[in-house]
């Protein structure tokens, strides 16, 4: 397939059909960087309001660098994958200190920043800086796997090598930013994971999978692993302090799932959650309590596992002096960043 034919067709389609997004055409590379991190494994429709609120709260790299981690996590709450927010915060402090607040154009410097991998480097370099750099997200993988009817698994090292090679080989000089965004839009609107809209695609007659009738079979992916399911019991402990009702929260470790977020004290159980709540609280926090009353049962699916949390409203008999535990006025719970499960429990209060 001639590279010039593919790119010219695609760019002509993009000029008419490009999606309107607040970060497109934005003069600041910082905006492109924020949008690309937010868009990883998240739909554009979900990202747009988060992006707009983020840019109002942290309009520059300097503003983000000077913010507290809690403020950053608060703005990110609901997007998931909270390590991305923490990495953005860390990277902003590096950019503010080492690069005078300007996102570096040097690709090695870009790669050195926390949370910026091969895909993000290519996206920022091509879209923000106009460099002739390929990129490869989930949409581009699917488009190239179908265009060239790739039988190698797209999520294997061999498949990745083939697809990155195709992304670089067909890159039009001087137009990489628009070309990469055109591929993203094509994958998001026409070359869909299921039931691709081939008859509307500007590349239909060039698509080798379409010609072979294998478009529904591409990309080839490794079989998904069985998703484990865990059950937790959580304690919602309310106490009157002064004139205000307070609730006890625990802060998660900075690293790992939901790092730095706040949650209700909880722990894993293997049997009856009401019976095992006491042991889980003693083991995890040194908490002792007298009564328990069912409050809510919350279910949620993360990327690699599913969780069901049984929340109980309890009366504490002993709360240790522990820096990871904090009494918070119920009226101020919105100011403490939480994952979706704990936010749903908080709203029950």
Secondary structure, DSSP 8 states (H G I E B T S, - for coil): --HHHHHHHHHHHHHHH----TTTT-S-HHHHHHHHHHHTTS-HHHHHHHHHHHHHH--SHHHHHHS-HHHHHHHHTTS--HHHHHHHHHHHHHHHHHSTTS---SHHHHHTSTT--HHHHHHIIIIIT--------HHHHHHHHHHTT--S-TTSHHHHHHHHHHHHHT--TT-HHHHHHHHHHHHHHTS-SSS--GGG-TTGGG-HHHHHT-GGG-S--------EEEEEEEEEEEEEETTEEEEEEEE--SSSTTTT-EE--EEE-SS-HHHHHHHHHHHHH--EEEEEEEEEEEEEE-SSEEEEEEEEEEEEEE----TTEEEEEGGGGGGS-B-HHHHHHHHH-
